[in-house]
Amino acid sequence: MTDSPNDPAGSAGPADPDASASARRHPVRRLARAMVSPDSYGSVLLLILFTYGFSVGVTASWAASLVITVQIATVWAVLHVSRARRPVRRIAGALLLISAIAALVNLFVGREAAGAGAVAFMSAVLYLIAPFSITRSLIFRREVDLQTVLGAIDIYLLVGMLFAFVYRFLGVVQSSAFFGAAGDGKFPQDLFFSCTTLTTTGYGNLVPAGNPGQTFAVAEMLIGQLFLVTAVAKVISAFTPARLPISRAQPPGGKPADDSAGGRGS
């Protein structure tokens, strides 16, 4: 079967045997290349972590456009690395444009409720598309390799970001406070609550006051646990790191190849 240009499996196997041997001899260097390569899920992982840190660290109202720009770059990188299909890229591009416009409206017009709600909704849709795009890419890979492991971690973190935007949207649009007596909170609080819910840590300092927030929180708990014990666990168990080839001059038994029984002359 011939791989299509849009098939993620087309780039699964190494084309150069020398490069493959070099990667086996230098696993740390291989991981470092995976983390900085623009076509690797390692770079997506770094970008997701940067997005989280930037989103919780920059909380000023004027910085909403900067935050959404970083989030747009993250989703765009996911779609690029996972080689999303053209219709998906078109839909995501339209949503990215609308999100950017909403962020600008929120910055210059000053209508915080309307702007924040629109940005949160569009971001939630984008972060819903991104995990599915990575999942499709990993399904078509021929082997469970380092990229598969990194991609599974990316999906897990993107799900946490997705629910954070869902909570932010509900906190903006619903009439009652999302966290009850604690108020609606800001996006850093939504991210914190999403991560503790995804991992079922449950500190209890932030709790949804009612539905639909409680329903989404239960869904995130179930998705987080099921994904860890099924998808991530399966990927990790199937992943076999590349090992150094055994030299013919020194077999596992410790004797040189020439001294074996089959190699002795009569």
Stockholm file with secondary structure:
# STOCKHOLM 1.0

chainA/1-266         MTDSPNDPAGSAGPADPDASASARRHPVRRLARAMVSPDSYGSVLLLILFTYGFSVGVTASWAASLVITVQIATVWAVLHVSRARRPVRRIAGALLLISAIAALVNLFVGREAAGAGAVAFMSAVLYLIAPFSITRSLIFRREVDLQTVLGAIDIYLLVGMLFAFVYRFLGVVQSSAFFGAAGDGKFPQDLFFSCTTLTTTGYGNLVPAGNPGQTFAVAEMLIGQLFLVTAVAKVISAFTPARLPISRAQPPGGKPADDSAGGRGS
#=GR chainA/1-266 SS CCCCTTCGGGGSSCSCHHHHHHHHHCHHHHHHHHHHCTTSHHHHHHHHHHHHHHHHHCCCGGGHHHHHHHHHHHHHHHHHHTTCCHHHHHHHHHHHHHHHHHHHHHHHTCCHHHHHHHHHHHHHHHHHHHHHHHHHHHHTCSSCCHHHHHHHHHHHHHHHHHHHHHHHHHHHHSSSCTTGGGCSCCHHHHHHHHHHHHTTCCCSSSCCCSTTHHHHHHHHHHHHHHIIIIIIHHHHHHCCCCCCCCCTTSCTTSSCGGGSGGGCCC
#=GC SS_cons         CCCCTTCGGGGSSCSCHHHHHHHHHCHHHHHHHHHHCTTSHHHHHHHHHHHHHHHHHCCCGGGHHHHHHHHHHHHHHHHHHTTCCHHHHHHHHHHHHHHHHHHHHHHHTCCHHHHHHHHHHHHHHHHHHHHHHHHHHHHTCSSCCHHHHHHHHHHHHHHHHHHHHHHHHHHHHSSSCTTGGGCSCCHHHHHHHHHHHHTTCCCSSSCCCSTTHHHHHHHHHHHHHHIIIIIIHHHHHHCCCCCCCCCTTSCTTSSCGGGSGGGCCC
//
